[in-house]
Amino acid sequence: MKSLGDANASINASNKKGFWKKLFAFLGPAYLVSVGYMDPGNWATDLAGGSEFGYTLIWVLLMSNLMAILLQSLSARLGLVRKMDLAQASRATYPPFVNFCLYILAEIAIAATDLAEVLGMAIGLQLLFGLPLLWGVSLTVADTFLFLILQTYGMRKMEAFIISLVAIIGGAFLIEMVFAKPDMGELAQGFIPTIPNHSALYIAIGIIGATVMPHNLYLHSSLVQTRKINPSPKGIWAAIRFNIIDSAVALNLAFFVNAAILVLAAATFHKNGMYDIAEIQDAHKLLTPMLGSKWAAILFAVALIAAGQSSTITGTLAGQIVMEGYLHLRIQPWLRRLLTRLIAIVPAFLVIYIYGEKETGKMLIFSQVLLSLQLGFAVIPLIHFVSDKKKMGEFAIKLWVKIAAWIIAAVVVVLNVKLVVDEMKNWMIESEGNSYILWLTVVPLALAIMSLLLYITFKPLMTSKITPKTKTPHGAYLPIDFHEEREYKRIAIAVDFSDIDNKTINSALSQGGHKAEYSLIHIVESAGAFVMGSEIHDLESTQDALYLNKYVQQMTEKGYKVKPQLGFGNPKRTIPKLVKHFNADLLVMGSHGHGWFMDILFGTTVSGVRHKLKIPLFIVKEEELENV
């Protein structure tokens, strides 16, 4: 990692004058994060809590929201100061096996989130159009590509789309509150902490899991790196303060939506003795007769679809960040999205097919409890990272913030341990003579997970951190071995910092010699670059620019006329644009010659580029040269 002066990005937030202009420049990342706090999973837990316990559990929502604001601000601080997202920081700190386990748990959390989105979208389509739930679940595969379509329009368009969906959700529930007319006295009493029984504890843990979502901590630490800030300590402190405001405003809007759902359930169902409305479909069906307006049910369904769609977009990006950060593995975004969606669809389809549509509510609540169980594995490393004075310097969190963060982590862990122990006791009683199966399967798994949690909690306290690794997914800079030269006038060269770059560059130089002009092209393909484009300026883009300039320096020293061009996002689209911008009469690029399966997995850049060019394409293979 570099010094604090490297904490900068390309959405210029450093030259704004006046408080409001500066604040507006920093607003954005937390709004993308906030949609995860109002996804369909929240609806199920809020409806269940409101219908069964009235306003009693609204304090849990408030507590969860305060927890979320603190944790998201810590996540933003990590990204701003260390220029690493949570997954990258974990990889640089823990041993490989521990990181692999953390990666699996993070993927489980993302799959649980996507399960809620699948069910929410399917239910919303059923409520509006009468579509069978199994059909709706199957059709959610189609919205896999919504994220990819939005990517092509840039970050600002995506933010506008997300904010529009959030506005639809908030507006719908504002109108619902007018219809419901809640009892303000009972509502105020709901802010007094109380847990009536074990069922309330289960719902409360589900609310926490639905509100404070693990994947959002990974997402936020990456998104804040899109802002270009003043690299001085004063500039970094200003960025931290503005991001805290961004988090507080966005997450309080999410709190309003969640509180509105719970209040709606309490004011309509609990008030009329309907204590078991855990199914979204039942809530929708009863809203019209109980509130006296058909618009209540319609608005409810529209808001549900909007919630599912907005969460789908941010969940996809979080999945890419987790995979790249932990594994240094990058696959095509459409494939990443499709795999995540299929993992969510299969259990949803099977449960609905076997047990019927009435089980969707329980399934949604279970997905949120599962999220809560994963939360400690994201929160505890985050606290360690932002507390580390060696890595964070003067930006390490204060003692009172550290205490508050550890209290939050303790609350989450203790509640989850109690839930797991209680559930295991119930399973033991219900299994009667077959309890040995649980002792051989569930108990060892629970102990292994607890051991992992203890390890990531105490290991950083007992030993010094491992030196951070700065390896990026595509490789590192390699020196050039110069060969014979021939001729060409304007030659573009695509490089990816792999072993084949030597052959690619020398092949290009042999075509043009010292008389030609050259453009060295490299495309940053990180998850953030696909969404932010040239606005991203994270660890990978900074390192790529450094490597590219090293190539340019070497070639310049040998007397070649060369300029660098750094692109962002999809290479199939970006390389042809940069080639045309340079007005090249030849493009030279490497092909790794992998098979059809690897082509599907990682994409075929060469085939995508060649159809967009009108000039010759010189493909350099590992063993041979091919002129197309």
Summary of the structure (lengths in Angstrom):
residues: 628
radius of gyration: 26.3
end to end distance: 41.5
largest distance: 86.9
contacts: 2283
relative contact order: 0.14
helix: 72%
strand: 6%
